[in-house]
Amino acid sequence: MDRLFNFSAGPGTLPVDVLEEAREEMLVYKDAGASIMEISHRSPQYTALAETTRQHFRDLLGMGEEWHILFLQGGASLQFYQTALNFLTSGVTGDYVVTGAWAENALAEATLVGQARAVASSAETGHDHIPAAGAWDISDRAAYVHITSNNTIFGTQFQDDPIIDVPLVCDASSDFLSRPIDLERYGLIYAGAQKNIGPAGVTVVLVKDEFLKRIPDGLPTVLDYRTHASKLFHTPPVFSVYMVEKVLRWIKSCGSLADMKRRNDEKAALIYEQIDASEFYRGHARASARSNMNVTFNLPSAALESAFLKEAGDHGLVALKGHRSVGGIRASLYNACPREGVEALASFMQDFSERHG
Ligand SMILES: Cc1ncc(COP(=O)(O)O)c(C=O)c1O
């Protein structure tokens, strides 16, 4: 079977060049005489690979030595708890901007640890917008403000890095490396790899050195960020890091992160143009908060949505069903989603609305 145009929200589509290179190396990685999955994580080959991967992050994000780059496991979901465990110490608050289901989960985990609070929420309007930073009710005792830069389920996205006086902790799982980041604003950024930068299995954590100094002693060793910042403590997700290295090299081959943002904006605009063209498609997100990663919309009826999904599938456009909690349609247009696939979807949408509108 041929590859289809895959709009999966995650794990998401990967660049074909990356998959082909991995296929070439499947049996033997460089001079290792075995695949990357079969050699020690302390081998010279893996050590060099991990260093190269870190260098790609530094190059793409303009990140200096004051940042540590960790390759952890447990998904973004473990980070909901781990960030709080490390930084939500006694006497401080963890302030959460609740812009979707993942942000709700992050807040819920943090309340298990300490004094976590919602400082703004878009829940009342079905998470269709991003509350303006000026209106966040940040505590004087806030250790950090947690944001979700892109809301995968609802299709909203911060349009800029918020400017506030407290360091940001950011779940960037669904828009990581899709655009530049103003690192100055952040203490820690985490992202599961499986949408924009690789396969599932590795969670990338970027953490500033000065932020690490706030961590109290006595945490479980594997959950203390300092353990991973100082050494290779245990077996990392070797194959996932190997794939991330290839994806980052592919991102670099496309230019800078500003170039990647331009590509992503252009792709998303093709779908938003269809939504704005008539009353047939109703976008979930307000125009001011639209995501260029996950475009969410409804049709006039559930029956038409089913027909849309069926016919789209017949055209080789797959994984477009909205998240079960929201329904409708969701087109995930991550970095590696090819423009020709997005063009095919836009033209299918136009044709479908002309026939059913
Ligand atoms: C924004 C966001 N955060 C967190 C998660 C959960 O990630 P994981 O499955 O890696 O725990 C997801 C998964 O889709 C997500 O989109």
The ligand as an SDF file (V2000), in Angstrom:
LIG
                    3D

 16 16  0  0  0  0  0  0  0  0999 V2000
   -0.1450   19.4290   24.3270 C   0  0  0  0  0  0  0  0  0  0  0  0
   -0.0230   18.0170   24.8140 C   0  0  0  0  0  0  0  0  0  0  0  0
    0.4820   17.7890   26.0410 N   0  0  0  0  0  0  0  0  0  0  0  0
    0.6190   16.5490   26.5220 C   0  0  0  0  0  0  0  0  0  0  0  0
    0.2470   15.4480   25.7820 C   0  0  0  0  0  0  0  0  0  0  0  0
    0.4130   14.0720   26.3840 C   0  0  0  0  0  0  0  0  0  0  0  0
    1.5910   13.5560   25.8850 O   0  0  0  0  0  0  0  0  0  0  0  0
    2.0930   12.0800   26.2160 P   0  0  0  0  0  0  0  0  0  0  0  0
    1.1520   11.1420   25.5220 O   0  0  0  0  0  0  0  0  0  0  0  0
    3.4740   12.0840   25.6490 O   0  0  0  0  0  0  0  0  0  0  0  0
    2.0700   11.9110   27.6950 O   0  0  0  0  0  0  0  0  0  0  0  0
   -0.2630   15.6240   24.4970 C   0  0  0  0  0  0  0  0  0  0  0  0
   -0.6390   14.4420   23.6820 C   0  0  0  0  0  0  0  0  0  0  0  0
   -1.2820   14.5300   22.6680 O   0  0  0  0  0  0  0  0  0  0  0  0
   -0.3950   16.9400   24.0080 C   0  0  0  0  0  0  0  0  0  0  0  0
   -0.9030   17.1680   22.7880 O   0  0  0  0  0  0  0  0  0  0  0  0
  1  2  1  0
  2  3  1  0
  2 15  2  0
  3  4  2  0
  4  5  1  0
  5  6  1  0
  5 12  2  0
  6  7  1  0
  7  8  1  0
  8  9  2  0
  8 10  1  0
  8 11  1  0
 12 13  1  0
 12 15  1  0
 13 14  2  0
 15 16  1  0
M  END
$$$$
